[in-house]
Amino acid sequence: MELRLNGEQRSADVDPRMLLVEALRDAFGAHGPKIGCLTGDCGACTVRVDGAIVKSCLKLAVAAEGADVQTLEGLADDGGLSALQQAFWDSHAFQCGYCLSGMLFAAGDLLERVDSPTDAEIREAISGNLCRCTGYDPIVEAIRSVAS
């Protein structure tokens, strides 16, 4: 299959039964999306496909043929952290990092649509992602700091 991964045209052989998260990790070497629940509940596998955030454990890899896919590795600005990534770092909004992909993509999607989201809007936007470490308050703080 062929796709554009983090701005670079790539190709790999994948089993037609392979999930997109598996293909990204195993065939393309992108380890930002994590394999978590495999039911779309935890958000650890979140990526952006053709501009939309997607739980990559719910999509077959072959369904992304020719797509533009962005993973956590593709969020950085010219090798440095994006403003949102820096805010997560500064606010200690992640610990183990397992939820980071889902949280950053959900937050980025929200901030593209809403200039100054309320805490309730932030919590709603990240509600499809589970974090077992932070208690969510530092995540909300990080997102709020980028919005303000």
N, C-alpha and C positions, 0 to 999 in steps of 0.2 A: 504494500500500500504506500501511497505518497501523501504527504501533508506538509504544511508549512508550520514548523515548530519553533516558536519564539523567534520568528522572523527569518528562519533559515529553511529552505526547501530540503526535505528529508524523505528517505524511503526505507522500508524494512519489510521483511517477510513476516507476516502474522497469520496465525491460525484464524479462520473465519469465525470461530467460536470465542475468540479472545475479547475480553472487555477492554475498553479504551484505557482504563487505568493500568491494566496489565501490559498493554502494548507500549504505553508511554514509558513505563518503568523498565520493562524487560527488553523490548526491541529498540526503543529510542534512547534509553539511558537517562530519562528525566525522572528524578526521584523526589521532586517536590510534591506531586500528588501521592498520597499515602493510601494503602489498602486498609480500610477500616471495617465497616460493617457489611459492605457489599449489598446493602439494601437502600442506599441513598439517605439514610437517617443521620449519619455523623458528619458529613461534609468534608472529611479528610481528603477526599479524592477530587475536590473541586478544581476545575480548570475553566478557561474561557475558550469556546469554540465559535468561530465566526462572530465574535463580539458578545455572545451570550454566555453567562456562567452556567456550567453544566456539572452535574455529579457524574464523573467519568466511570463510576462503577455501574451506572445504569445504561450505558451506551456501548454497543459493540464497536470495536475498533474500526471495522470496515465501514461503519456508518459515518466515520470522520474522513473518509477518502477525499482528498483534495481540499480539506478544510484548513483554515488558519487556526492553529491551536496555541494557546499561551498557557504555560505552567508557571508555577512559583518562580522558577529560574528565570523567566522572562519578564518579571516585574521590575527588576533593578534598572535604574537610570544610568546608562553608560558605565556599568561596573560598580556603581555606588548604590546605596539604598534609595528607594523612592521615598517621598515624603511620608506616605502611609507606613511603609516598613520602618522608617526612622522613628515615627511616633510609637509604633508597637515596641520598638527597642527601648525608647526613652521612658515609656510608661510601664515597662515590665509586663507587657500584655501577652506574653507567651512564656511558657516554662519548658515543657518537653518539645513543643513545636509541632506536635501531631495535628492539631487543629488549624495551624497557621495558614495553610493554603486556602481552606474554606473561609476563614475569617477575613483574610485580606481580600479575596475576590468578592465576598459579599459586601464588605465595607466599601471597596472601590466602586462597585456597582451602585450602591446607595449614594455615594458622594458625587457620582456622575449625574444622578437624577435630582438630588436634593442638596441645595447649597449649605443650609444650616439645619441639619436634622435634629429633632428633639431626642432625648435619651430613649423615649418610648419607640421612636422610629428606628433608632440604631438597634435597640434590642430586637425589634421585629425583623429587621434586615438580617441579623446574624442568627436568628432563631433556628435556622436549618443546619446549624453547626454545633457540635457538642465539644465542650472543653471540660476536661476533668481536673485541670490544674489551677486556673486563675480565679475562678469565682465570677468571671465576666466583668466585674467593675473596672479592672485595668484596661480591658478591651474597649469598653464603652468610652473610657477616658481618652484612650489613644485616638479613636475615631473622632470624638468630639474636638480634640485638639487640632486635628487636620482641617476640620470643617470651619473652625473659628479663625 
